[in-house]
Amino acid sequence: MGIFYGDLGLVNTEDMLAGAMKGGYAVPAYNFNNLEQLQAIIQACAETRSPVIIQVSKGARSYANSTMLRYMAMGAVQYAQELGADIPVALHLDHGDSYELCVDCINSGFSSVMIDGSHLPFAENAALTKKVADFAHARKVTVEGELGVLAGIEDEVSSQHSHYTNPEEVQEFVNRTGVDSLAISIGTSHGAYKFKIKPGETVPPLRFDILAEVERRLPGFPIVLHGASSVLPVYVDIINKYGGALENAVGVPEDQLRQAARSAVCKINVDSDGRLVFTAKVREAFAKDPKEFDPRKYLGPARSELVLMYKAKNENVMGSAGRA
């Protein structure tokens, strides 16, 4: 039968996303790969009283080990309670690439999964997504599908070109599949190099016209934005100052994300910003004290900085602070 997520203290995303739709904010969906990142996410969301979706990619799950990950998720819920915040926490599979992977995650305690068939023809994507949704819903697990392809590279997700979501397809896709939320492509992309712009140029705006048309065709339905890190310049600068080589790394402006969060966008994914903050502070620690070899002394400052970044996201970008 597998592990039921409720026994770990987790919830699915149904009530979270409904609350976000009603309240005009987005639930933060933060990717993590290690203990320090997870601690920072939970501390930040506990201190800001924000609901949170902790999510892992296929690669991150393999890196952490699925059994270890299950107990990390259970520990995350209890850690939030120790901090005095009984916030809702969902454990989500980001960019699941097969029915078998989604089933395995559900059976190991995930409360939400994404099946990404966006690279497939419409009919095949819909059939695969429905198959996952049927299995998941029988176990009260929520499912996210995707229409449209994001450019960029992040873990196993890679595409040279983006394909905007066709609003004319969304209603049929949702009706065919029974998904609980839908990731769409409106100009965000994966990784730290989201846009190619020349010095002095500004980042092109997201396609809010597509978002508005999707919202018109699917009133009240939760929409998800992937590839929504802002690639915060202060951390890119720190990385480059201390030996890194991130030239022309550009992300999505936070004011555009806040605008999206006020509409039908109920879940915003952030991965690259967490990686950049972590890397910046570790590089800085090594550069300032080359003799240091205690991991706590360089991972600790990285964790502390992550807390500040996630709190700022909840307060200024997601609008989720105080919503738990």
C-alpha positions, 0 to 999 in steps of 0.5 A: 500500500505504501506510505500515506503522507498524512501519517507524516504530517503532510497535506496535499495542495488542494486547500493551499491553492484554493486559499491562494486563489481566494486571497490573491497570493501564491503559495511558495514552492521551494526546491531543496537538495540538502538538509540546510536548504530544507531547514531554511525553507521551514524556518522562513515559512514558520517565521512568516506564517506562510504555507509552503510546498517543499519540492524535489526533482527526480535528481534531488530525490535520487541524491537524497535517497527516498527513505531519507527524504521521507523522514526529512519531510516528516521532520520538517513538519515537526520542526515548524511546530517546534518553531511555534508555527503549525503551517501546512506543508506539502511534499511535491515531485517537481517535473515527474517524467513518468507514470512509474516515478509518480507512483513510486513517489506517491507510495513513498509519502509524497502528497502532490506530484507533477507529471510533465508531459509538455514535450509530448503531443497534446493527446499523449500528454493528456493521456499520461496526465490522466493516468497519473491523476487517476492513480493519485486521486484514489489516494488523495494526492494532488496532481499538477500537469503542464501545457507549454514548454519552458526553455532553459536547463535545470536538473533533468529538465532541458529545452533550447526553445520555449513554446508558449501555452496555447490558451485554446487548449487549456480547457480541454486539457483540464477536462480530459485529465482531471488535474488539480493545477496547471503549469503554463508557459508565459515567458519564464524559463529554467536555470540562471540564464533565463533571458539573453539581453544586452547591456542596458536592455531590460528583461522582456515582460511576461505574457500576461495576455496569455495568463489573462486568457487562460484565466478567462477560460479556466475561471478559478483554476489554480495556475503554476509558474515554473522557472520563476527565480529572479536570479538576484543580482546581489548574489550573482555579484558575490559569486563572481567576486569570489571566483565564480563565472556567472556572466549575464545571468538574468531572472524574472523581475520580482514585481512581475511575479507579484503581479502574476501572484495576484491573478490565477497564479497560485503556486510559484516555483523557486529553485535557482535563487536558492542555489545562487544564495547558497553558492554565494555564501559558501564561496564567500566563506571559503575566500575569507577563511581558506583555513576553514574545514568545518562544514558547519562554519560555511554551510551555516552562514549559507543557511542563514542567508537562505532564511532571509531570502525566503522570508523576503520572497514570502513577504514581497513576491508571493504575498503568502506571509501571514496566510497559514 
